[in-house]
Amino acid sequence: MFIEPSMTGSALGRLLRRGGHSRLPQPEKPANPTQPFPVYLPGYFPVDLKYLPQMADETSRRYVFVAKDPRATRWVFLAVKRAKTPAARPQLPPRAGQSGTRENPNHPHR
């Protein structure tokens, strides 16, 4: 590696330009560009399931269900359950379904 403590910044710039290294390379475009957040129908609440770590005083792992209203209200419902079966899936409170809760058949976690 070339290090010259007495070289000025402008001299270093001229040296780099002579060698063809005056600019950083342009980053490559990703193969899969990011997708926009999906638009959900009013009244549909996507439900996410997350694993909670098993604590030392517990005999089994617990799961957290999070239902989010992705539209204007940004309402969030959270329930912690001991099982992740469909029967253990929490029922949303009545105020969440006022506009008619709908299931999305194309959701990847169904």
N, C-alpha and C positions, 0 to 999 in steps of 0.2 A: 504494500500500500504506500502511495506517495504522500508524504506529509512535509510541507515546507512552511514553517511558522512565520517566516518573514514575507510570504506572498500576500499581497493585498487581495481583497475580494474581487476587484475589477480584473486583476491579472488572472485570477482563478477562473473567472467567467470567460475571458478570452481563450484561455487554455482549453476549457471544456468545449467552447464553440468550435475551435480548430479541430478537435477530435470528434465532432459530431454529437456531442452529448449535452447540448445546450437546453434540451427540453426533456421532460419526463415522457416515457412512452404512454400513448393513449390506452386506457383500460379496455380490455375486450368486453364486448356486450355479452351478458349472460345468455345461455342457451334457452332458459325458461324465464321470460320476464315475469315480474310479479303480477298477480291477478288482482283486480279491484275487489273490495269487500262485497259479498253478494247482497243483493237487495231482497229483503224478506217482505212478505205480505203483512199488512196490519193484523195484529193479533197472534202472529206466530212468534213463539219464544224458543230459540235454540237452547238446548240443554247440554251442557258439557259435564263430563264425568272425570274427576281427578282422584288419584290415589293419595291418601295421607300416610305419612310414615307411621309405622307401628311403634308406639311408645313402650317404655320398659314395663309399665304397670298394666298393659293391655294384653289380652290373649289373642286378638286377631286384628287385622288391618281394617281401617275404616275408609270410607269413600265420601267425597263431597260432590253433590250435584249442584250445579250453578245454572240457573235459567236467567237469560239476559234479554231485555227488550232492546233490540238493536236500533229502534227508531228514535223518535224525539224524546221519549220519557227517560231513557237510560235506566229503567227500573231493573233491579237485580234481586233474585231470590236465591237463597243459599240453604241447603239442608245437608247434614252429615248423617250417613247411614252406615250400618254394619255390613250390608250386603249390596251387591251391584246388580241384582236380578231385576227384571221388569216389575215384579211385585213390590220391590223396595223403592222403586222410583217415586219420589215425593209428588204429591198433588199440589199444584200451584194454588195459592190463596185465591179466594173468590174475586178479589179486585184485579188479579192478573188476567182473568179470562173474560172481562167485561165485554171486550170486542169479539169474543169467540176464539179461543185458542185453537190453532190448527197445527197438525203434525206435517212435517215436510217429508214426503216419502223418499226424496232424493238425498237426504242427509246421510253422510258417509258412516255415521256411528249408529245406524239402526239395524 
